[in-house]
């Protein structure tokens, strides 16, 4: 199976790729994360994923789109917009490049709305006629985090949008672009 794996970051990718490898699936990685508003944060996460891909001889496709979504508001609403945007771009890229299926490393994080990601991915898979390869990677999250720390990978502290930044660091702090 030719699988395109949307990657939010290298730490979340480690165990997703390992788990897929045990099923003889070697995914190609896809970097598209318009939720990350601060340029330096975007660059650090991107570079860490590039390093991970190189260290593991994995293909990496990077979207040329860099247009931060500017997400604000209630968590469920902004997360839904974010998931939709990233999954649609993943699907479009998968279809354009002849992939059989797609998945996302967002499915590993206990901090993400797993059910919403799954429902959204299934909806778009049906709409755009492509296979969504579903796997609940959450059991592997902490092992992936340990491996990332051992490799000195950059570890982000928040999702990427300004609202998640304020939730992490406090209401009175503003993002610097």
Secondary structure as GFF3:
##gff-version 3
##sequence-region A 1 177
A	DSSP	beta_strand	3	6	.	.	.	ID=ss1
A	DSSP	alpha_helix	10	21	.	.	.	ID=ss2
A	DSSP	beta_strand	28	31	.	.	.	ID=ss3
A	DSSP	alpha_helix	39	55	.	.	.	ID=ss4
A	DSSP	beta_strand	60	62	.	.	.	ID=ss5
A	DSSP	alpha_helix	75	96	.	.	.	ID=ss6
A	DSSP	beta_strand	101	104	.	.	.	ID=ss7
A	DSSP	three_ten_helix	105	108	.	.	.	ID=ss8
A	DSSP	alpha_helix	114	128	.	.	.	ID=ss9
A	DSSP	beta_strand	131	132	.	.	.	ID=ss10
A	DSSP	three_ten_helix	138	140	.	.	.	ID=ss11
A	DSSP	alpha_helix	141	150	.	.	.	ID=ss12
A	DSSP	alpha_helix	162	169	.	.	.	ID=ss13
###
